[in-house]
């Protein structure tokens, strides 16, 4: 019988703001796909959280090239 006291349950994060896609996040902050995926997996998909992270790293967002997006 498994000892349930030693099993960890993954914690769920509350999503603050709308979710980013990895490609949208990478494009907005001019990150390569590998770095964007690493940060996305570590901090979650929350646009609010990722924007705060990038502000702390002093990486300003870029203007979209396609103004219809």
Buried (B, 14 or more C-beta within 10 A) or exposed (E): EEEEEEEEEEEEEEEEEEBBEBEBBBBBBEBEEEEBBEBBEEBBBBBBBBBBBBEEEEEEEEEEEEEEE
